[in-house]
Amino acid sequence: MINIILHDTDPVRTNLLPLTFTRPVGALRCGILTIAQKWETMIHASVSYDTEEYISELFPKTTSQNAVHVAANIIPSPAMALAVMDLKPGQMLMLDDKPAAWINTPDEAEPETLPCPAPIGTLINIYDIFTLNDAALKADFELLTAGKQSVAPHESCTIIGPKENLFIAPGASVLGCTLNVSNGPIFVGPGAQVMEGSCLRGPIAVCGHSNVNMGTRIYGATTIGPHCKVGGEINNVVMQGYSNKAHDGFLGNAVIGEWCNLGAGCVASNLKNNYTEIKLWNYGMRRFMRTGLQFCGLIMGDHSKAGINTMFNTATTLGVGVNIHGTGFPRNFVPSFSEGSPGAGFSDVSLSKFFAIAERVMARRGITLSEAHRRMYTTLHTITEQYK
């Protein structure tokens, strides 16, 4: 079995904050699978991570002779995967004049450089997760459904477009909904549920054990990661997993981490009223940067929450462990471990309070907050003080 080590590098990792505060770049979900899962599925590789020390206990690195080192932010294509499998010690694939994949030699001699076949895409900035999701979804759909037979859709469903673009995994429940696969595929994972009255327009992934509540409208390219609950109107959103937006309200062009919750009636703008270019908070620059985008909604770090009827301005970034409630628009950047409202202001969230909330939230899904997670968040609490 090939041993792949996914390498985090800066400024890419910093550009992908706040999601990479709590996971390596290779553990990010774009499409149906995380980048690591794509490698595991494509070439049956063993994948580990070369990442920040404070998260390496949760995401360790496995070293071996002739391990293949890969830039973690590259979304691999089948052609690139084949080229990686053909690599020999001392060879390096180059993409845009940067190392993409390589195998070291004991003498650390100058590598033989080879052109890297085009990948599906490359994550450079946090918003690339949703802008590249269309291509990543379609590629993952082909990868995961090749040679497999979909469960037949229930007669109560309306299917628009070629039926081969619809895949329902065994154990999923899809009843009384409209599924439009004309512009892209729809993937419904095992144990997932799409309730009656929902309208889905692909490309969309509803990953394993997620719920799409009654009357939900989802536009592509959207990924509902595993163990999520969604409702309302959703457009070009990537939810990493274990998060809820279960009620009415709009969310578009957004990236949502794990263990997040958006209360009933939450609305996040994705377009400025004057239609001008969007600026988004960048942790490395410590300021808002130009994106070249007209559409960008909410970027939400792990374990962040928004109370009912919260309103977010265009391109708002919430760090890790943020708790927002009350009326009015919060500022476009809210640092990690902050709690409050636009009217009353914000205060720090102590580690003890953060852990108490996280324990209750995770226990509802039958998951325990591990000591390794506690150590990671303890370090992160100190690291993120600089942004307050």
C-alpha positions as CSV (number, residue, x, y, z in Angstrom):
1,M,0.0,0.0,0.0
2,I,1.2,3.5,-0.9
3,N,1.9,5.7,2.1
4,I,0.9,9.3,1.3
5,I,1.9,12.2,3.6
6,L,-0.2,15.4,3.0
7,H,1.9,18.5,3.7
8,D,0.4,21.8,5.0
9,T,2.3,24.8,3.8
10,D,2.0,28.5,4.4
11,P,0.6,30.9,3.2
12,V,-2.0,28.3,2.1
13,R,-2.8,26.9,5.5
14,T,-3.2,30.5,6.9
15,N,-5.4,31.5,4.0
16,L,-7.7,28.5,4.8
17,L,-8.3,29.6,8.4
18,P,-10.5,29.4,10.5
19,L,-11.3,25.9,9.1
20,T,-7.6,24.9,9.5
21,F,-7.4,26.0,13.1
22,T,-8.8,22.6,13.9
23,R,-7.8,20.3,11.1
24,P,-5.0,19.9,8.5
25,V,-5.6,21.1,4.9
26,G,-5.9,17.6,3.7
27,A,-8.9,16.9,6.1
28,L,-11.0,19.6,4.4
29,R,-14.1,18.5,2.6
30,C,-14.6,19.8,-0.9
31,G,-17.0,17.8,-3.1
32,I,-18.3,14.6,-1.4
33,L,-15.0,13.6,0.2
34,T,-12.2,15.2,2.1
35,I,-8.9,15.6,0.2
36,A,-7.4,12.7,2.2
37,Q,-10.4,10.5,1.4
38,K,-10.0,11.2,-2.3
39,W,-6.4,9.8,-2.2
40,E,-7.6,6.9,-0.1
41,T,-10.3,6.1,-2.6
42,M,-8.4,6.7,-5.8
43,I,-5.3,4.7,-5.1
44,H,-6.1,2.8,-1.9
45,A,-3.4,4.7,-0.1
46,S,-2.7,5.1,3.5
47,V,-2.8,8.8,4.2
48,S,-1.3,10.8,7.1
49,Y,-0.6,14.5,7.7
50,D,2.4,16.8,8.1
51,T,0.7,19.7,9.9
52,E,0.9,22.0,12.9
53,E,2.2,20.4,16.0
54,Y,-0.8,21.3,18.2
55,I,-3.2,19.3,16.0
56,S,-0.7,16.5,15.1
57,E,-1.9,14.3,18.0
58,L,-5.3,14.1,16.3
59,F,-3.9,14.0,12.8
60,P,-0.5,12.1,13.1
61,K,2.1,11.6,10.5
62,T,3.2,8.1,9.5
63,T,6.7,7.9,8.0
64,S,8.0,5.1,5.9
65,Q,10.7,4.5,3.3
66,N,9.6,5.8,-0.2
67,A,6.6,7.6,1.3
68,V,4.9,9.9,-1.3
69,H,4.8,13.5,-0.2
70,V,1.9,15.5,-1.6
71,A,0.9,19.2,-1.3
72,A,-2.3,18.9,0.8
73,N,-4.2,21.7,-0.9
74,I,-4.4,19.9,-4.3
75,I,-7.7,18.3,-5.2
76,P,-6.4,15.3,-7.2
77,S,-7.7,14.2,-10.6
78,P,-7.5,10.6,-11.8
79,A,-4.6,11.6,-14.1
80,M,-2.7,13.1,-11.3
81,A,-3.4,10.0,-9.1
82,L,-1.9,7.8,-11.8
83,A,1.2,10.0,-12.1
84,V,1.7,9.8,-8.3
85,M,1.4,6.0,-8.4
86,D,4.2,6.0,-11.1
87,L,6.6,8.2,-9.1
88,K,10.0,6.8,-8.2
89,P,12.4,7.9,-5.5
90,G,14.1,11.1,-6.5
91,Q,11.3,12.3,-8.7
92,M,9.0,15.3,-8.2
93,L,5.8,16.4,-9.9
94,M,5.7,20.2,-10.4
95,L,2.5,22.2,-10.7
96,D,2.7,25.9,-11.5
97,D,6.4,25.9,-10.6
98,K,5.7,24.4,-7.2
99,P,6.2,20.9,-5.8
100,A,3.0,18.9,-6.1
101,A,4.2,15.4,-5.2
102,W,7.6,13.8,-4.6
103,I,9.5,10.8,-3.2
104,N,12.7,11.6,-1.3
105,T,16.0,9.8,-1.6
106,P,18.3,8.9,1.3
107,D,21.1,11.2,-0.1
108,E,18.6,14.1,-0.6
109,A,19.9,14.6,-4.2
110,E,18.4,17.2,-6.5
111,P,15.1,15.7,-7.7
112,E,14.2,14.9,-11.3
113,T,11.2,17.2,-12.0
114,L,8.2,16.1,-14.0
115,P,5.1,18.0,-15.1
116,C,2.1,17.3,-12.9
117,P,-1.2,16.4,-14.8
118,A,-3.9,18.9,-14.1
119,P,-5.7,18.4,-10.8
120,I,-9.4,19.1,-10.3
121,G,-8.4,22.3,-8.5
122,T,-6.1,23.8,-5.9
123,L,-7.3,25.3,-2.6
124,I,-5.5,28.7,-2.2
125,N,-8.1,30.7,-0.2
126,I,-11.0,29.7,2.0
127,Y,-13.6,30.7,-0.6
128,D,-12.1,28.2,-3.0
129,I,-13.8,25.5,-1.0
130,F,-17.2,26.6,-2.4
131,T,-16.0,28.0,-5.8
132,L,-14.4,24.6,-6.6
133,N,-17.2,22.5,-5.1
134,D,-19.0,22.1,-8.5
135,A,-16.0,20.4,-10.1
136,A,-15.1,18.5,-7.0
137,L,-18.6,17.1,-6.6
138,K,-18.8,15.9,-10.1
139,A,-15.4,14.2,-9.9
140,D,-16.3,12.5,-6.6
141,F,-19.6,11.4,-7.9
142,E,-17.8,9.5,-10.8
143,L,-15.3,8.1,-8.3
144,L,-17.8,6.8,-5.8
145,T,-20.5,5.5,-8.1
146,A,-18.4,3.8,-10.8
147,G,-19.7,0.2,-11.1
148,K,-22.3,0.6,-8.5
149,Q,-26.1,0.5,-8.7
150,S,-28.2,3.2,-7.2
151,V,-31.2,2.3,-5.1
152,A,-34.3,3.0,-7.2
153,P,-36.0,6.3,-6.3
154,H,-39.4,6.0,-4.6
155,E,-42.4,6.5,-6.9
156,S,-43.4,9.6,-4.9
157,C,-40.3,11.5,-6.1
158,T,-40.0,13.6,-9.3
159,I,-36.7,13.1,-11.2
160,I,-35.7,15.7,-13.8
161,G,-32.8,14.8,-16.0
162,P,-30.8,11.7,-16.7
163,K,-31.3,9.1,-14.0
164,E,-27.6,8.1,-14.2
165,N,-26.9,11.4,-12.5
166,L,-28.8,10.3,-9.4
167,F,-27.3,7.9,-6.8
168,I,-29.1,6.9,-3.7
169,A,-27.1,4.7,-1.3
170,P,-28.6,1.7,0.5
171,G,-30.2,2.7,3.7
172,A,-31.1,6.2,2.5
173,S,-34.6,7.5,2.7
174,V,-35.7,9.8,-0.2
175,L,-39.5,10.4,-0.3
176,G,-41.9,12.9,-2.0
177,C,-39.2,15.3,-3.2
178,T,-38.0,16.9,-6.5
179,L,-34.5,16.0,-7.7
180,N,-33.2,17.9,-10.7
181,V,-30.0,16.3,-12.0
182,S,-30.0,18.2,-15.4
183,N,-27.0,20.4,-14.4
184,G,-25.2,18.0,-12.2
185,P,-25.4,14.8,-10.1
186,I,-27.1,14.3,-6.8
187,F,-25.5,11.9,-4.3
188,V,-27.5,10.7,-1.2
189,G,-25.3,8.8,1.2
190,P,-26.1,5.8,3.4
191,G,-28.5,6.6,6.3
192,A,-29.3,10.0,4.9
193,Q,-32.9,11.3,4.7
194,V,-34.4,13.7,2.2
195,M,-37.9,14.5,3.4
196,E,-41.0,15.2,1.4
197,G,-41.5,18.6,-0.3
198,S,-37.8,19.2,-0.6
199,C,-36.4,20.5,-4.0
200,L,-32.8,19.7,-4.9
201,R,-31.0,21.0,-8.0
202,G,-27.6,19.3,-8.5
203,P,-24.8,19.1,-8.2
204,I,-25.5,18.2,-4.6
205,A,-24.1,15.7,-2.0
206,V,-26.2,14.8,1.0
207,C,-23.6,12.7,2.9
208,G,-24.2,9.8,5.2
209,H,-26.7,10.2,8.0
210,S,-27.6,13.7,7.2
211,N,-31.2,15.0,7.2
212,V,-32.8,17.4,4.6
213,N,-35.9,18.6,6.4
214,M,-39.3,19.1,4.8
215,G,-39.6,21.8,2.2
216,T,-35.9,22.5,2.0
217,R,-34.6,24.2,-1.2
218,I,-31.0,23.3,-2.1
219,Y,-29.2,24.7,-5.2
220,G,-25.8,23.4,-6.4
221,A,-23.0,23.2,-5.9
222,T,-23.7,22.2,-2.3
223,T,-22.3,19.6,0.0
224,I,-24.1,18.6,3.2
225,G,-21.4,16.8,5.1
226,P,-22.1,13.7,7.2
227,H,-24.4,13.9,10.2
228,C,-25.9,17.4,9.4
229,K,-29.4,18.7,9.5
230,V,-30.5,21.3,7.0
231,G,-33.6,23.3,6.1
232,G,-34.6,26.6,4.5
233,E,-32.8,27.8,1.3
234,I,-29.2,26.8,0.6
235,N,-27.1,27.7,-2.4
236,N,-23.4,26.7,-3.0
237,V,-22.6,25.8,0.6
238,V,-20.0,23.3,1.9
239,M,-20.8,22.0,5.4
240,Q,-17.9,19.9,6.7
241,G,-20.1,17.7,8.9
242,Y,-21.9,17.4,12.3
243,S,-23.5,20.9,11.8
244,N,-27.1,22.1,11.7
245,K,-29.0,24.7,9.8
246,A,-32.3,23.0,10.3
247,H,-34.8,25.8,9.9
248,D,-35.9,28.5,7.4
249,G,-33.4,31.2,6.4
250,F,-30.9,31.7,3.6
251,L,-27.3,30.5,3.4
252,G,-25.3,30.9,0.2
253,N,-21.7,30.7,-1.0
254,A,-20.6,29.6,2.4
255,V,-18.2,27.3,4.3
256,I,-19.4,25.8,7.6
257,G,-17.2,23.9,9.9
258,E,-18.1,21.0,12.2
259,W,-20.3,21.2,15.3
260,C,-21.9,24.5,14.2
261,N,-25.5,25.6,14.6
262,L,-27.5,28.3,12.9
263,G,-30.8,28.9,14.7
264,A,-34.2,29.4,13.2
265,G,-34.5,32.4,10.8
266,C,-30.7,33.0,10.4
267,V,-29.9,34.8,7.2
268,A,-26.5,35.4,5.7
269,S,-26.0,37.9,2.9
270,N,-23.9,36.7,0.0
271,L,-24.1,39.8,-2.2
272,K,-23.5,43.5,-1.5
273,N,-26.3,45.9,-2.2
274,N,-24.0,47.9,-4.5
275,Y,-22.8,44.8,-6.3
276,T,-19.1,45.7,-5.7
277,E,-16.3,43.3,-5.2
278,I,-16.3,41.4,-1.9
279,K,-13.6,41.8,0.7
280,L,-13.0,38.9,3.2
281,W,-11.0,38.7,6.4
282,N,-7.5,37.2,5.9
283,Y,-5.8,35.9,9.1
284,G,-2.3,36.2,7.6
285,M,-2.7,39.8,6.4
286,R,-4.8,40.7,9.6
287,R,-7.1,42.7,7.4
288,F,-9.8,42.3,4.8
289,M,-8.5,41.3,1.4
290,R,-10.0,41.7,-2.1
291,T,-11.4,38.5,-3.4
292,G,-12.5,39.2,-7.0
293,L,-15.8,37.7,-6.0
294,Q,-19.3,39.1,-6.3
295,F,-20.8,36.4,-4.1
296,C,-19.5,35.3,-0.7
297,G,-21.5,34.5,2.4
298,L,-20.6,33.1,5.8
299,I,-17.3,31.4,6.8
300,M,-17.9,29.6,10.1
301,G,-15.2,27.9,12.2
302,D,-15.9,24.7,14.3
303,H,-18.1,24.9,17.3
304,S,-19.6,28.3,16.4
305,K,-23.3,29.1,17.0
306,A,-25.8,31.7,15.9
307,G,-29.0,32.3,17.8
308,I,-32.4,32.6,16.2
309,N,-32.9,35.4,13.6
310,T,-29.2,36.3,13.5
311,M,-28.3,38.4,10.5
312,F,-24.9,38.3,8.9
313,N,-23.4,40.9,6.5
314,T,-21.9,39.7,3.2
315,A,-18.6,37.8,3.7
316,T,-18.7,37.5,7.5
317,T,-16.0,35.3,9.1
318,L,-16.5,33.6,12.5
319,G,-13.6,31.9,14.2
320,V,-13.8,28.8,16.4
321,G,-16.1,28.7,19.4
322,V,-18.0,31.9,18.6
323,N,-21.5,32.3,20.1
324,I,-23.6,35.1,18.5
325,H,-27.1,36.2,19.6
326,G,-29.3,39.3,19.7
327,T,-30.4,41.8,17.1
328,G,-28.4,43.7,14.5
329,F,-25.5,42.8,12.3
330,P,-22.3,41.6,13.9
331,R,-19.0,42.9,12.4
332,N,-17.6,41.1,9.4
333,F,-14.9,39.3,11.5
334,V,-15.6,37.8,14.9
335,P,-12.5,36.3,16.6
336,S,-12.4,32.8,18.0
337,F,-13.8,32.1,21.5
338,S,-16.0,35.2,21.6
339,E,-19.6,35.5,22.8
340,G,-22.1,38.3,22.6
341,S,-24.3,40.5,20.4
342,P,-23.9,43.5,18.1
343,G,-25.8,45.7,20.6
344,A,-24.3,44.6,23.9
345,G,-20.8,43.8,22.6
346,F,-18.6,40.7,22.9
347,S,-16.7,39.1,25.6
348,D,-14.2,36.2,25.8
349,V,-15.4,32.6,26.1
350,S,-13.4,30.7,28.8
351,L,-12.1,27.3,28.1
352,S,-14.3,25.8,30.8
353,K,-17.4,27.3,29.3
354,F,-16.3,26.2,25.8
355,F,-15.7,22.7,26.9
356,A,-19.0,22.5,28.8
357,I,-21.0,23.5,25.6
358,A,-18.9,21.3,23.3
359,E,-19.5,18.3,25.6
360,R,-23.2,18.8,25.5
361,V,-23.4,19.3,21.8
362,M,-21.2,16.3,20.9
363,A,-23.0,14.0,23.4
364,R,-26.2,14.4,21.5
365,R,-24.4,12.6,18.6
366,G,-23.0,10.0,20.9
367,I,-19.4,11.4,20.6
368,T,-17.1,12.2,23.5
369,L,-14.8,15.3,23.6
370,S,-11.5,13.5,23.9
371,E,-8.5,14.6,26.0
372,A,-6.6,15.1,22.7
373,H,-9.3,17.5,21.6
374,R,-9.1,19.3,24.9
375,R,-5.3,19.8,24.5
376,M,-5.8,21.0,20.9
377,Y,-8.4,23.6,21.9
378,T,-6.4,24.7,25.0
379,T,-3.5,25.6,22.7
380,L,-5.8,27.1,20.1
381,H,-7.4,29.3,22.8
382,T,-3.9,30.9,23.4
383,I,-3.0,31.1,19.7
384,T,-6.2,33.0,18.7
385,E,-5.8,35.7,21.4
386,Q,-3.7,37.6,18.9
387,Y,-6.7,38.3,16.7
388,K,-8.8,40.0,19.5
